[in-house]
Amino acid sequence: MPEPMRADELLALDQQHVWHPYGPMPGRQRPLVVESAAGVRLRLAEPMAGRRELVDGMSSWWSAIHGYNHPVLNEAARGQLERMSHVMFGGLTHEPAVRLAKRLVDITPEGLEHVFLADSGSVSVEVAVKMCLQYWRSVGEVGKQRLLTWRGGYHGDTWQPMAVCDPDGGMHELWSGRLPRQIFAQAPPAGFDADPDEAYVRHLRELIGRHAHELAAVIVEPVVQGAGGMRFHSPAYVRALREACDEHGVLLVLDEIATGFGRTGALFAAEHAGVTPDVLCVGKALTGGYLTMAATLCTPRVAEGISRGEVPVLAHGPTFMANPLAAAVADASLGLLLGQDWAGEVKRIEAGLREGLAPARGLPGVRDVRVLGAIGVVQLDREVDMAAATRAAVREGVWLRPFRDMVYTMPPFVAGDEDVARIGAAVCAAAAEG
Ligand SMILES: *Cc1c(COP(=O)(O)O)cnc(C)c1O
């Protein structure tokens, strides 16, 4: 091991050389230096506001559902490391990939039989789009090459995913005229429990019907729109999409990269709607936050369609496809998840967040407070002051990363009641001061 770097030296080099998500170069905000992490706690290299340890309210962007440094996941990684950390997937296969694929087929909605193991969420969406476009070419419907989505979505930062992100986002506007032009429905009316709005359902049906001749697929995040605005909607709209897609001969892609693996209270958000998509993307929590891996699953109909084409193969194959280390940890992470009462844990956190976030309703400038499963959101009437909100959360001993007008949390499922209460207090403090 090299000598540990001094924090000031590290930060100077970081600012000079290292891009951060959606960041300028050189960096302008001073990131916190994390030295290690265990359970639900991040350990900082130097204290901030008197805190050296922070309860993680973000699960490293939805992924670290079992917390950090978990003995079972560590053991899975170590065991696989000693066999092989990677081997190419062309012409070769291995047990971690096969086990993981079989497990994903078993636990995802009925009918999804084939698994493409990709190396990130965005790539899994690229693969999903490629599957759909190639399917229609292969079955001779060459005109069906566009996508439809609803506003307010987020599907990743590479090209095809960006084209179906909310078109009013800054990044999207930057590239208008360069991105493939897709079709946007209005954003789904808010509220998981709200009665479905019949006019909105008609709007979806009408738009899908009108564009069916040119539509390869509809792609949406079911039930929870994540990075596009942390909005919840009725599962009835997902059912309506399924029906309209079936009626008009359009494929349905559900992006469960954020919602998959229990986060919304169902193992997959599609289950709230009782729907099987033609193509499903999962990622984020897939490896329990250890390594980068995502998966695109599809039905036999999609796979067989592609096989009938002039080019009868799915033309995609990343270097690190099905990385054995990531696959072994993912399989262990799913084993951990399914081997416990995950639904009970998510319900417990949901109850804790409802209680902990309730005081935010009384704060000036708070527009909405909402909780679904292990997701809690406080929406303000203004852009959050990131530095002030971060400081307020850190003072409460919690790591939060607000964005736009939202202070939000999705705790690791292993967060205890006290941790959840602390996170709730920190969200309120960040909403008050941010
Ligand atoms: C995070 C996310 C992605 C992109 O995944 P990356 O691993 O960041 O590329 C795509 N879709 C949804 C719904 C996401 O939340």
The ligand as a Tripos MOL2 file, in Angstrom:
@<TRIPOS>MOLECULE
LIG
   15    15     1     0     0
SMALL
NO_CHARGES

@<TRIPOS>ATOM
      1 C1        -28.9100    5.6310  -12.4900 C.3       1 LIG1
      2 C2        -29.9010    5.3080  -13.5270 C.ar      1 LIG1
      3 C3        -29.4950    4.9850  -14.8310 C.ar      1 LIG1
      4 C4        -28.0560    5.0260  -15.2710 C.3       1 LIG1
      5 O1        -27.2600    4.0880  -14.6120 O.3       1 LIG1
      6 P1        -25.6550    4.3040  -14.5640 P.3       1 LIG1
      7 O2        -25.1610    3.0680  -13.8850 O.co2     1 LIG1
      8 O3        -25.4440    5.5500  -13.7740 O.co2     1 LIG1
      9 O4        -25.1950    4.4240  -15.9640 O.co2     1 LIG1
     10 C5        -30.4840    4.6650  -15.7460 C.ar      1 LIG1
     11 N1        -31.7810    4.6440  -15.3990 N.ar      1 LIG1
     12 C6        -32.2010    4.9320  -14.1550 C.ar      1 LIG1
     13 C7        -33.6550    4.8530  -13.8260 C.3       1 LIG1
     14 C8        -31.2830    5.2790  -13.1760 C.ar      1 LIG1
     15 O5        -31.7030    5.5960  -11.9440 O.3       1 LIG1
@<TRIPOS>BOND
     1     1     2 1
     2     2     3 ar
     3     2    14 ar
     4     3     4 1
     5     3    10 ar
     6     4     5 1
     7     5     6 1
     8     6     7 2
     9     6     8 1
    10     6     9 1
    11    10    11 ar
    12    11    12 ar
    13    12    13 1
    14    12    14 ar
    15    14    15 1
@<TRIPOS>SUBSTRUCTURE
     1 LIG1         1 GROUP 0 **** ****
